[in-house]
Amino acid sequence: MSENKEETVRIYTGSDIIATGLVGRLEEVNITPILRDDEQSGVMFGSGSKFDDQVRVYVRKDELAVAQPIVDAFLKEIEEE
Protein backbone atom coordinates (compact mmCIF):
# COMPACT_ATOMS: atom_id res chain seq x y z
CA MET A 1 0.00 0.00 0.00
CA SER A 2 1.20 3.49 -0.80
CA GLU A 3 2.21 5.91 1.93
CA ASN A 4 0.76 8.84 -0.07
CA LYS A 5 -1.52 10.80 2.29
CA GLU A 6 -3.18 12.46 -0.70
CA GLU A 7 -4.94 9.25 -1.71
CA THR A 8 -8.68 9.45 -1.24
CA VAL A 9 -11.47 7.09 -0.28
CA ARG A 10 -15.16 7.40 -1.11
CA ILE A 11 -17.31 7.80 1.98
CA TYR A 12 -20.71 8.59 0.46
CA THR A 13 -22.64 8.21 -2.78
CA GLY A 14 -26.14 9.63 -3.09
CA SER A 15 -28.19 12.78 -3.38
CA ASP A 16 -26.55 16.17 -3.61
CA ILE A 17 -28.66 17.52 -0.73
CA ILE A 18 -27.36 14.91 1.71
CA ALA A 19 -23.83 15.23 0.32
CA THR A 20 -23.91 18.99 0.94
CA GLY A 21 -24.99 18.45 4.56
CA LEU A 22 -22.29 15.86 5.02
CA VAL A 23 -19.65 18.19 3.61
CA GLY A 24 -20.76 20.82 6.14
CA ARG A 25 -20.38 18.40 9.03
CA LEU A 26 -16.93 17.35 7.89
CA GLU A 27 -15.80 20.95 7.43
CA GLU A 28 -16.79 21.62 11.08
CA VAL A 29 -13.92 19.32 12.11
CA ASN A 30 -11.49 20.77 9.55
CA ILE A 31 -11.85 18.00 6.98
CA THR A 32 -12.20 19.32 3.45
CA PRO A 33 -13.88 16.59 1.40
CA ILE A 34 -13.88 16.32 -2.37
CA LEU A 35 -17.31 16.38 -3.99
CA ARG A 36 -17.70 14.69 -7.38
CA ASP A 37 -20.88 15.46 -9.28
CA ASP A 38 -20.88 13.68 -12.63
CA GLU A 39 -24.19 15.25 -13.65
CA GLN A 40 -22.72 18.74 -13.36
CA SER A 41 -19.59 17.61 -15.19
CA GLY A 42 -21.76 16.10 -17.93
CA VAL A 43 -23.61 19.38 -18.38
CA MET A 44 -20.33 21.26 -18.63
CA PHE A 45 -18.75 18.86 -21.11
CA GLY A 46 -21.81 17.73 -23.06
CA SER A 47 -21.95 14.12 -21.96
CA GLY A 48 -24.01 12.12 -19.53
CA SER A 49 -23.45 9.45 -16.94
CA LYS A 50 -25.40 6.49 -15.67
CA PHE A 51 -25.07 8.07 -12.19
CA ASP A 52 -26.73 11.36 -13.15
CA ASP A 53 -28.53 11.77 -9.83
CA GLN A 54 -25.66 10.81 -7.55
CA VAL A 55 -22.87 12.78 -5.97
CA ARG A 56 -19.81 11.14 -4.46
CA VAL A 57 -17.92 12.44 -1.44
CA TYR A 58 -14.27 11.57 -0.87
CA VAL A 59 -11.83 12.26 1.97
CA ARG A 60 -8.12 11.68 2.28
CA LYS A 61 -7.26 8.25 3.63
CA ASP A 62 -5.44 9.76 6.60
CA GLU A 63 -8.69 11.55 7.60
CA LEU A 64 -10.93 8.49 7.31
CA ALA A 65 -10.72 7.49 10.98
CA VAL A 66 -12.13 10.87 11.99
CA ALA A 67 -14.55 11.21 9.07
CA GLN A 68 -16.26 7.80 9.17
CA PRO A 69 -17.98 8.20 12.57
CA ILE A 70 -19.24 11.62 11.46
CA VAL A 71 -20.63 10.14 8.25
CA ASP A 72 -22.28 7.28 10.14
CA ALA A 73 -23.89 9.63 12.69
CA PHE A 74 -25.09 12.04 10.00
CA LEU A 75 -26.69 9.28 7.91
CA LYS A 76 -28.35 7.85 11.02
CA GLU A 77 -29.82 11.29 11.82
CA ILE A 78 -31.16 11.56 8.27
CA GLU A 79 -32.84 8.14 8.51
CA GLU A 80 -34.51 9.03 11.80
CA GLU A 81 -36.13 12.20 10.44
Buried (B, 14 or more C-beta within 10 A) or exposed (E): EEEEEEEBEEBBEBEBEBBEBBBEBBEEEEBEBEBBBBBEEBEEEEEEEEBEEBBBBBBBBEBBEEBEEBBEEBBEEBEEE
